[in-house]
Amino acid sequence: MLIFEKSRSGRGMHMLPECDVPAVMPEAKDMRESALHLPEMSENDLSRHYTELAKKSHGVNDGFYPLGSCTMKYNPKINNDMADLPGFTEVHPLQPEHTVQGCLEVIGTIEKYLCEITRMDRMTMQPAAGSHGEFTGLLLIKAYHESRGDTKRTKIIVPDSAHGTNPASAAMAGYSVVSVPSGPDGCVDIEKLKEAAGDDVAGLMLTNPNTVGLFDKNILEITEIIHQCGGLNYYDGANLNAVMGIVRPGDMGFDVIHLNLHKTFSTPHGGGGPGSGPVGCKQFLSPFLPSVLVEGEDELTFVRPKQSIGEMKSFYGNFLVVVRALSYIMTLGKEGIPEASRNAVLNANYMMNKLKDLYTMAYDEVCMHEFVMSLEDLKKKTGVSAMDIAKGLLDNGIHPPTMYFPLIVKEALMAEPTETESKETLDEAIAVFRSLYHEAQEHAESLHSAPVKTPVTRLDEVGAARHPVLRYQFEP
């Protein structure tokens, strides 16, 4: 039930006295024609309403959440405590720089750490999300080529296994997108890449490990092919959780990257934000970065590069997300960062190997942080689809993996168990996956109607997409 449906006239919370400051009345043309419609409830009922809604939600604190390519992992609460410190929460973005030296030190310090992890030379914290970081990075590439008068470069190469935001970001930056297929091994088809590489290519966007969970064994050849044709290499950092502290994008031949602090470096992920997508680059691209760069020793200050692409967001980006990330990095330290990656890879391979005797793995080889199952054969034999298995997981208290992605795998389920899950949790999840497989063989119809134990049962997702109801219609 919606809060408006629980509203009863006269039950609102009116505990505050009338304001003793004379009201400044707006002009008649600015006045509302009718009273603002707000729900009227007692504080007790209001508290119960939102507590009830919270109980119906499912997050990492409620159970296993193996959403592939999104790294939905537990975030230590100490990082939230650091972001709640008054010295960070009570500052104003327009304060003079000498009054916020601690905040500037946070930005400068995390830039140094992230550059060390990625082997970049400079990094801006301005972008507010991964896709925003992609757009920023592509604008850096564009500014670089234009500064050299090389305006013929109008294309960005994107593998067919890329995240959907990659081609969208390239198009927003004014580029045409050239899709390069994957080979049978799930990695970039080298010969097709060579055919696409020419003097009209501005760059390549690539995720490594890629979207099917594999580290591309030809990565050095791939980036060299792009460099040889005069293009630049962009690293989508969405999957850095598998390799942070072990290998660095800069060592692979990438010139510019974005990171997802809200995936890899400890900020609660999902629900629309806040996010943070810092963009790092090699030194030759740094003159084009947005203006929020910290420099100085005795007194820190912000600088604006002379050829900056301009502001990507107001002020300093989502600063408290940066605070959380710095706390996470400093807590784990130089030894803990790569350990997190190794455990993420170990968990993914453990889970994959415990399921591959039943489920068909799209690529049956050692994976990185995630793996992709193809339920195409299961659907042909039983009629049970990837969607049905996903809905069955909900009845067992598990959030489904990513469904029907990547598009190059039919009936795909992509699972990422992350490093923060215990062996016991993985074993419980594996048992559920196995039981659903057997249920598909014996009682397929029950999975077609799943879930049945959740607050809402099987929804008409096609109807919801085509005829969405986006706001509550009040009827007095």
C-alpha positions as semicolon CSV with decimal commas, in nm:
position;residue;x (nm);y (nm);z (nm)
1;M;0,000;0,000;0,000
2;L;0,123;0,350;-0,085
3;I;0,169;0,611;0,184
4;F;-0,099;0,826;0,020
5;E;-0,348;0,545;0,058
6;K;-0,277;0,531;0,431
7;S;-0,324;0,905;0,470
8;R;-0,616;1,027;0,679
9;S;-0,720;1,391;0,701
10;G;-0,625;1,557;1,030
11;R;-0,366;1,298;1,135
12;G;-0,061;1,490;1,025
13;M;0,228;1,571;1,258
14;H;0,186;1,933;1,370
15;M;0,421;1,956;1,667
16;L;0,615;2,268;1,575
17;P;0,490;2,615;1,680
18;E;0,411;2,878;1,425
19;C;0,717;3,063;1,297
20;D;0,757;3,401;1,470
21;V;0,940;3,553;1,172
22;P;0,708;3,755;0,949
23;A;0,631;3,564;0,633
24;V;0,744;3,707;0,302
25;M;0,453;3,639;0,072
26;P;0,529;3,568;-0,294
27;E;0,358;3,752;-0,572
28;A;0,016;3,624;-0,670
29;K;0,146;3,488;-1,000
30;D;0,386;3,262;-0,809
31;M;0,126;3,123;-0,568
32;R;-0,008;2,769;-0,600
33;E;-0,368;2,744;-0,716
34;S;-0,433;2,456;-0,477
35;A;-0,280;2,332;-0,153
36;L;0,020;2,102;-0,181
37;H;-0,100;1,746;-0,150
38;L;0,099;1,563;0,117
39;P;0,009;1,251;0,313
40;E;-0,123;1,300;0,667
41;M;-0,009;1,034;0,912
42;S;0,107;1,004;1,268
43;E;0,479;0,960;1,324
44;N;0,412;0,610;1,455
45;D;0,230;0,504;1,139
46;L;0,488;0,674;0,920
47;S;0,773;0,486;1,090
48;R;0,591;0,153;1,054
49;H;0,517;0,218;0,687
50;Y;0,881;0,269;0,591
51;T;1,002;-0,012;0,814
52;E;0,758;-0,245;0,638
53;L;0,890;-0,133;0,300
54;A;1,248;-0,189;0,415
55;K;1,165;-0,546;0,514
56;K;1,038;-0,611;0,161
57;S;1,360;-0,492;-0,001
58;H;1,652;-0,722;-0,079
59;G;2,011;-0,606;-0,057
60;V;2,358;-0,733;0,026
61;N;2,267;-0,717;0,397
62;D;1,973;-0,953;0,337
63;G;2,132;-1,229;0,132
64;F;2,346;-1,340;-0,159
65;Y;2,351;-1,087;-0,444
66;P;2,562;-1,229;-0,732
67;L;2,482;-0,962;-0,993
68;G;2,740;-1,006;-1,269
69;S;2,961;-0,712;-1,376
70;C;2,821;-0,496;-1,096
71;T;3,023;-0,614;-0,794
72;M;2,742;-0,597;-0,539
73;K;2,964;-0,666;-0,241
74;Y;2,951;-0,590;0,129
75;N;3,091;-0,248;0,216
76;P;3,258;-0,217;0,558
77;K;3,067;0,021;0,781
78;I;3,383;0,197;0,896
79;N;3,392;0,363;0,554
80;N;3,046;0,509;0,613
81;D;3,162;0,628;0,956
82;M;3,451;0,814;0,794
83;A;3,217;0,977;0,542
84;D;2,993;1,088;0,833
85;L;3,266;1,288;1,007
86;P;3,154;1,651;1,057
87;G;3,473;1,779;0,896
88;F;3,352;1,623;0,571
89;T;2,973;1,659;0,596
90;E;2,956;2,019;0,719
91;V;3,177;2,185;0,459
92;H;3,041;2,400;0,180
93;P;3,174;2,377;-0,177
94;L;3,217;2,754;-0,193
95;Q;3,439;2,776;0,116
96;P;3,784;2,928;0,061
97;E;4,045;2,663;-0,013
98;H;4,249;2,740;0,299
99;T;3,951;2,636;0,515
100;V;3,910;2,292;0,355
101;Q;4,268;2,168;0,346
102;G;4,166;1,830;0,492
103;C;3,916;1,774;0,212
104;L;4,173;1,869;-0,048
105;E;4,416;1,626;0,112
106;V;4,158;1,348;0,075
107;I;4,124;1,418;-0,298
108;G;4,496;1,451;-0,350
109;T;4,576;1,135;-0,152
110;I;4,322;0,913;-0,326
111;E;4,441;1,042;-0,663
112;K;4,790;0,923;-0,574
113;Y;4,666;0,581;-0,458
114;L;4,437;0,524;-0,757
115;C;4,711;0,627;-0,998
116;E;4,940;0,373;-0,833
117;I;4,676;0,098;-0,860
118;T;4,606;0,176;-1,227
119;R;4,944;0,315;-1,341
120;M;4,798;0,642;-1,456
121;D;4,961;0,982;-1,403
122;R;4,666;1,207;-1,311
123;M;4,306;1,148;-1,208
124;T;3,997;1,365;-1,168
125;M;3,721;1,285;-0,916
126;Q;3,456;1,492;-1,093
127;P;3,255;1,228;-1,287
128;A;2,952;1,108;-1,092
129;A;2,919;0,756;-1,236
130;G;3,090;0,500;-1,455
131;S;2,901;0,607;-1,767
132;H;2,979;0,970;-1,683
133;G;3,345;0,866;-1,658
134;E;3,325;0,699;-1,999
135;F;3,194;1,019;-2,152
136;T;3,467;1,220;-1,979
137;G;3,740;0,985;-2,100
138;L;3,615;0,999;-2,457
139;L;3,611;1,378;-2,445
140;L;3,977;1,363;-2,338
141;I;4,055;1,145;-2,640
142;K;3,863;1,382;-2,867
143;A;4,036;1,690;-2,724
144;Y;4,376;1,527;-2,773
145;H;4,318;1,448;-3,140
146;E;4,168;1,791;-3,209
147;S;4,460;1,966;-3,040
148;R;4,686;1,804;-3,298
149;G;4,457;1,893;-3,587
150;D;4,378;1,525;-3,642
151;T;4,006;1,568;-3,706
152;K;3,966;1,274;-3,943
153;R;3,938;1,032;-3,648
154;T;3,564;0,985;-3,618
155;K;3,532;0,622;-3,504
156;I;3,550;0,437;-3,174
157;I;3,595;0,059;-3,178
158;V;3,384;-0,129;-2,924
159;P;3,384;-0,511;-2,882
160;D;3,049;-0,687;-2,910
161;S;3,076;-0,802;-2,547
162;A;3,106;-0,445;-2,415
163;H;2,884;-0,289;-2,152
164;G;2,589;-0,114;-2,312
165;T;2,706;0,226;-2,194
166;N;3,024;0,204;-2,406
167;P;2,864;0,260;-2,748
168;A;2,619;0,508;-2,596
169;S;2,902;0,716;-2,448
170;A;3,093;0,707;-2,777
171;A;2,786;0,828;-2,964
172;M;2,730;1,108;-2,711
173;A;3,090;1,221;-2,766
174;G;3,014;1,253;-3,138
175;Y;3,180;0,934;-3,260
176;S;3,046;0,659;-3,481
177;V;3,075;0,314;-3,325
178;V;3,245;0,019;-3,493
179;S;3,160;-0,316;-3,334
180;V;3,427;-0,586;-3,334
181;P;3,315;-0,948;-3,276
182;S;3,448;-1,187;-3,018
183;G;3,625;-1,504;-3,121
184;P;3,523;-1,855;-3,012
185;D;3,734;-1,808;-2,699
186;G;3,524;-1,512;-2,583
187;C;3,803;-1,261;-2,645
188;V;3,847;-0,995;-2,913
189;D;3,887;-1,136;-3,264
190;I;4,235;-1,006;-3,348
191;E;4,198;-1,031;-3,727
192;K;3,868;-0,841;-3,721
193;L;4,027;-0,579;-3,499
194;K;4,312;-0,534;-3,749
195;E;4,057;-0,486;-4,027
196;A;3,876;-0,217;-3,828
197;A;4,189;-0,028;-3,721
198;G;4,268;0,262;-3,953
199;D;4,364;0,628;-3,958
200;D;4,002;0,725;-3,892
201;V;3,995;0,545;-3,554
202;A;4,011;0,770;-3,250
203;G;4,031;0,487;-3,001
204;L;3,920;0,154;-2,859
205;M;3,695;0,101;-2,556
206;L;3,768;-0,225;-2,377
207;T;3,696;-0,397;-2,048
208;N;3,960;-0,640;-1,922
209;P;3,872;-0,881;-1,775
210;N;3,593;-0,870;-2,026
211;T;3,219;-0,906;-1,981
212;V;3,226;-1,286;-2,001
213;G;3,473;-1,292;-1,712
214;L;3,790;-1,366;-1,908
215;F;4,123;-1,188;-1,907
216;D;4,206;-1,130;-2,273
217;K;4,532;-1,315;-2,339
218;N;4,603;-1,088;-2,636
219;I;4,562;-0,762;-2,447
220;L;4,910;-0,626;-2,526
221;E;4,865;-0,701;-2,896
222;I;4,520;-0,541;-2,892
223;T;4,637;-0,212;-2,744
224;E;4,941;-0,206;-2,973
225;I;4,721;-0,246;-3,283
226;I;4,529;0,066;-3,180
227;H;4,844;0,263;-3,101
228;Q;4,996;0,171;-3,435
229;C;4,701;0,323;-3,620
230;G;4,727;0,640;-3,411
231;G;4,433;0,572;-3,179
232;L;4,415;0,570;-2,801
233;N;4,302;0,294;-2,566
234;Y;4,021;0,347;-2,316
235;Y;3,985;0,109;-2,019
236;D;3,637;0,050;-1,879
237;G;3,712;-0,009;-1,510
238;A;3,388;-0,185;-1,424
239;N;3,568;-0,516;-1,374
240;L;3,876;-0,388;-1,191
241;N;3,764;-0,582;-0,882
242;A;3,921;-0,892;-1,038
243;V;4,269;-0,748;-1,092
244;M;4,323;-0,447;-0,865
245;G;4,668;-0,458;-0,713
246;I;4,772;-0,746;-0,939
247;V;4,788;-0,601;-1,290
248;R;4,747;-0,238;-1,395
249;P;4,562;-0,098;-1,698
250;G;4,851;0,139;-1,766
251;D;5,083;-0,161;-1,803
252;M;4,840;-0,317;-2,052
253;G;4,872;-0,020;-2,286
254;F;4,569;0,186;-2,186
255;D;4,589;0,564;-2,203
256;V;4,274;0,665;-2,017
257;I;4,044;0,483;-1,775
258;H;3,746;0,526;-1,550
259;L;3,691;0,352;-1,218
260;N;3,366;0,272;-1,042
261;L;3,419;0,372;-0,679
262;H;3,064;0,252;-0,613
263;K;3,153;-0,099;-0,735
264;T;3,515;-0,160;-0,651
265;F;3,598;0,079;-0,369
266;S;3,317;0,061;-0,115
267;T;3,009;0,267;-0,165
268;P;2,664;0,105;-0,148
269;H;2,578;0,025;-0,508
270;G;2,242;0,062;-0,676
271;G;1,926;0,259;-0,620
272;G;2,035;0,541;-0,846
273;G;2,338;0,666;-0,657
274;P;2,538;0,834;-0,538
275;G;2,813;0,704;-0,760
276;S;3,158;0,817;-0,858
277;G;3,353;0,744;-1,175
278;P;3,701;0,899;-1,145
279;V;3,890;0,925;-1,473
280;G;4,264;0,869;-1,489
281;C;4,499;0,926;-1,779
282;K;4,860;0,925;-1,888
283;Q;5,052;1,250;-1,864
284;F;5,003;1,354;-2,227
285;L;4,625;1,366;-2,171
286;S;4,637;1,550;-1,838
287;P;4,620;1,903;-1,993
288;F;4,263;1,824;-2,100
289;L;4,128;1,704;-1,763
290;P;3,841;1,879;-1,583
291;S;3,949;2,149;-1,343
292;V;3,932;1,976;-1,007
293;L;4,295;1,875;-0,962
294;V;4,478;1,916;-0,632
295;E;4,832;2,051;-0,628
296;G;5,071;2,201;-0,373
297;E;5,261;2,091;-0,064
298;D;5,241;2,334;0,229
299;E;4,900;2,464;0,118
300;L;4,690;2,264;-0,123
301;T;4,490;2,428;-0,398
302;F;4,275;2,334;-0,697
303;V;4,404;2,397;-1,046
304;R;4,243;2,404;-1,390
305;P;4,450;2,261;-1,677
306;K;4,503;2,512;-1,956
307;Q;4,332;2,298;-2,224
308;S;4,063;2,155;-1,995
309;I;3,752;2,005;-2,151
310;G;3,562;2,197;-1,883
311;E;3,348;2,104;-1,588
312;M;3,185;1,760;-1,593
313;K;2,999;1,818;-1,267
314;S;2,950;2,103;-1,025
315;F;3,227;2,157;-0,774
316;Y;3,429;1,852;-0,665
317;G;3,218;1,551;-0,768
318;N;3,049;1,323;-0,515
319;F;3,301;1,394;-0,242
320;L;3,170;1,162;0,031
321;V;3,192;0,868;-0,208
322;V;3,559;0,956;-0,248
323;V;3,600;0,962;0,131
324;R;3,455;0,611;0,155
325;A;3,690;0,487;-0,115
326;L;3,996;0,636;0,053
327;S;3,897;0,474;0,382
328;Y;3,857;0,140;0,204
329;I;4,198;0,163;0,035
330;M;4,379;0,270;0,352
331;T;4,210;-0,004;0,557
332;L;4,307;-0,282;0,315
333;G;4,651;-0,143;0,239
334;K;4,900;-0,260;-0,019
335;E;4,857;-0,626;0,080
336;G;4,478;-0,624;0,121
337;I;4,391;-0,474;-0,218
338;P;4,532;-0,765;-0,425
339;E;4,403;-1,015;-0,168
340;A;4,049;-0,889;-0,231
341;S;4,097;-0,952;-0,604
342;R;4,240;-1,300;-0,550
343;N;3,947;-1,394;-0,328
344;A;3,697;-1,263;-0,584
345;V;3,858;-1,479;-0,853
346;L;3,874;-1,780;-0,619
347;N;3,505;-1,751;-0,528
348;A;3,397;-1,723;-0,891
349;N;3,599;-2,026;-1,000
350;Y;3,481;-2,229;-0,701
351;M;3,117;-2,160;-0,778
352;M;3,160;-2,216;-1,151
353;N;3,328;-2,553;-1,103
354;K;3,059;-2,667;-0,859
355;L;2,790;-2,599;-1,119
356;K;2,940;-2,685;-1,456
357;D;2,842;-3,054;-1,438
358;L;2,479;-2,937;-1,465
359;Y;2,482;-2,590;-1,618
360;T;2,654;-2,519;-1,948
361;M;2,931;-2,265;-1,907
362;A;2,956;-2,025;-2,200
363;Y;3,335;-2,047;-2,176
364;D;3,458;-2,348;-1,984
365;E;3,793;-2,222;-1,868
366;V;3,943;-2,045;-1,569
367;C;3,740;-1,728;-1,517
368;M;3,820;-1,410;-1,332
369;H;3,563;-1,251;-1,099
370;E;3,250;-1,367;-1,283
371;F;3,130;-1,643;-1,512
372;V;2,851;-1,681;-1,766
373;M;2,614;-1,975;-1,793
374;S;2,410;-2,050;-2,104
375;L;2,070;-2,205;-2,036
376;E;1,992;-2,251;-2,405
377;D;2,008;-2,632;-2,388
378;L;1,805;-2,642;-2,066
379;K;1,533;-2,432;-2,227
380;K;1,521;-2,659;-2,533
381;K;1,487;-2,970;-2,317
382;T;1,254;-2,846;-2,044
383;G;1,112;-2,511;-2,152
384;V;1,270;-2,349;-1,846
385;S;1,445;-2,026;-1,937
386;A;1,714;-1,816;-1,773
387;M;1,431;-1,590;-1,654
388;D;1,257;-1,885;-1,485
389;I;1,572;-1,987;-1,298
390;A;1,626;-1,626;-1,195
391;K;1,272;-1,604;-1,058
392;G;1,321;-1,934;-0,877
393;L;1,625;-1,789;-0,702
394;L;1,406;-1,514;-0,558
395;D;1,194;-1,774;-0,381
396;N;1,512;-1,900;-0,218
397;G;1,627;-1,562;-0,086
398;I;1,892;-1,506;-0,356
399;H;1,900;-1,207;-0,586
400;P;1,930;-1,331;-0,946
401;P;2,251;-1,295;-1,145
402;T;2,250;-1,063;-1,446
403;M;2,004;-1,203;-1,701
404;Y;2,036;-1,215;-2,080
405;F;2,370;-1,037;-2,080
406;P;2,615;-1,035;-2,247
407;L;2,412;-1,048;-2,566
408;I;2,662;-1,279;-2,735
409;V;2,550;-1,565;-2,505
410;K;2,199;-1,707;-2,551
411;E;1,987;-1,751;-2,236
412;A;2,272;-1,604;-2,033
413;L;2,303;-1,586;-1,657
414;M;2,616;-1,399;-1,545
415;A;2,717;-1,449;-1,182
416;E;2,971;-1,258;-0,974
417;P;3,000;-1,391;-0,618
418;T;3,260;-1,126;-0,508
419;E;3,530;-1,160;-0,245
420;T;3,312;-1,078;0,055
421;E;3,107;-1,400;0,047
422;S;3,207;-1,697;0,262
423;K;3,244;-2,057;0,144
424;E;2,933;-2,144;0,346
425;T;2,727;-1,883;0,161
426;L;2,858;-2,004;-0,175
427;D;2,778;-2,365;-0,086
428;E;2,421;-2,268;0,005
429;A;2,382;-2,079;-0,323
430;I;2,532;-2,367;-0,522
431;A;2,282;-2,605;-0,359
432;V;1,996;-2,375;-0,462
433;F;2,119;-2,353;-0,823
434;R;2,146;-2,732;-0,837
435;S;1,801;-2,786;-0,688
436;L;1,647;-2,546;-0,942
437;Y;1,815;-2,736;-1,224
438;H;1,658;-3,062;-1,105
439;E;1,324;-2,888;-1,052
440;A;1,340;-2,777;-1,415
441;Q;1,371;-3,142;-1,520
442;E;1,090;-3,270;-1,297
443;H;0,851;-2,980;-1,231
444;A;0,912;-2,721;-1,499
445;E;0,568;-2,566;-1,455
446;S;0,646;-2,456;-1,100
447;L;0,935;-2,245;-1,224
448;H;0,721;-2,082;-1,490
449;S;0,509;-1,929;-1,211
450;A;0,796;-1,839;-0,976
451;P;0,837;-1,643;-0,758
452;V;0,551;-1,721;-0,523
453;K;0,707;-1,633;-0,185
454;T;0,797;-1,270;-0,258
455;P;0,586;-0,957;-0,185
456;V;0,486;-0,953;-0,553
457;T;0,478;-1,258;-0,778
458;R;0,563;-1,289;-1,150
459;L;0,521;-0,950;-1,310
460;D;0,426;-0,861;-1,666
461;E;0,766;-0,712;-1,746
462;V;0,689;-0,650;-2,113
463;G;0,369;-0,469;-2,023
464;A;0,546;-0,264;-1,758
465;A;0,812;-0,159;-2,008
466;R;0,562;-0,066;-2,276
467;H;0,300;0,095;-2,052
468;P;0,482;0,222;-1,742
469;V;0,293;0,392;-1,461
470;L;0,542;0,647;-1,338
471;R;0,344;0,846;-1,084
472;Y;0,066;0,806;-0,833
473;Q;-0,267;0,949;-0,943
474;F;-0,437;1,111;-0,643
475;E;-0,814;1,079;-0,631
476;P;-0,962;1,272;-0,334
